[in-house]
Amino acid sequence: MAPAAYRRYMEELRPCVVQISGGEPLMREDVVEIVRQIKGGTKLPYTILVSNWSLMTEQKYLELREAGVDQFSVSLDFPDGRHDDFRGYPGLYGHLEDLIPRLARLGHDDIVLNSCITSENLGEITAIADNARAWGVNLCYSAYSPRRTGCRDYFPGSPEQLVRLNAELDRLEARRDKTNWIVNAPATLEATRRYFANGGTPGCTAGMRFLVVTASGALQPCSMQFQRYRLEDRERMIREFTRTNRCDECYVSIRSYLDKSFPQLLWENVSGFLALK
Ligand SMILES: C[S@@+](CC[C@H](N)C(=O)[O-])C[C@H]1O[C@@H](n2cnc3c(N)ncnc32)[C@H](O)[C@@H]1O
């Protein structure tokens, strides 16, 4: 879609949060204009750009901020050069190591590393958190889904892997402090443990609480469900897909935020501001 076409989707869907992802969104030379169209000169929707940052520069970061990106979500799978091997992208970790601390020092507090937990980086969960801290940015964990790749090898579901996963997550919980640098709520990481232990998480509300607008303008309930609908057919998508959906095959962070009830979201996000203790 051309950037201007995104305005109509904003007017029809009226989302409070938009995540621009891919594929790799920075490969689109008009991504800044797309952000402008999504924001329409207002504060909402809260807009997150999810990217591997291979093409990010200081100038692009500032342009995207100015256009209205509220949060930059940067993928990081390993706290060192193994990130390059895992991603098949030589030099990527060095690029992030140079750029991210520099941009963090500008003080906008809008960079969050996004780390997808797999069987390969299971032992690195706390090391990745330390990496985020050293770079002066926040960190969000997500859980690997074989549904996206068709490959179960990276799913840490064996008894031995689950023991390692739980030990790492215990260590991580001990590192939490008031700064909220680990942005997943404790309840979300508990649910992530259960997702890996049970091999899935039922109760997905894809299509209703969240949906995907593809680059060609179709609606999909989720990035891993390929039934496509026109913008006008959103209600039909909910009737046909969401009401009968039994897929339990992911616990990616979009889902982990949006499957929660409103009272739970309120509690997790607001209780820290209340003096209950
Ligand atoms: C699909 S990518 C797209 C944006 C961009 N190309 C990137 O790499 O960040 C968005 C996020 O999904 C994560 N991801 C990739 N494959 C996944 C899978 N099978 N299960 C869960 N998350 C996955 C990536 O690590 C990345 O943080």
The ligand as a Gaussian input file, in Angstrom:
#p B3LYP/6-31G(d) Opt

LIG

0 1
 C        9.057000     -11.374000      12.475000
 S       10.216000     -10.164000      13.000000
 C        9.927000      -8.841000      11.889000
 C       10.685000      -7.571000      12.132000
 C       12.176000      -7.593000      11.829000
 N       12.535000      -8.163000      10.591000
 C       12.967000      -8.208000      12.982000
 O       13.715000      -9.148000      12.757000
 O       12.844000      -7.708000      14.081000
 C        9.512000      -9.554000      14.509000
 C        9.963000     -10.280000      15.746000
 O        9.495000     -11.610000      15.686000
 C       10.478000     -12.469000      16.228000
 N       10.327000     -13.808000      15.674000
 C       10.840000     -14.299000      14.539000
 N       10.502000     -15.583000      14.375000
 C        9.733000     -15.911000      15.430000
 C        9.077000     -17.100000      15.845000
 N        9.131000     -18.217000      15.135000
 N        8.389000     -17.084000      17.006000
 C        8.324000     -15.951000      17.750000
 N        8.921000     -14.802000      17.420000
 C        9.618000     -14.779000      16.265000
 C       11.778000     -11.833000      15.832000
 O       12.833000     -12.220000      16.678000
 C       11.461000     -10.364000      15.913000
 O       11.839000      -9.854000      17.170000

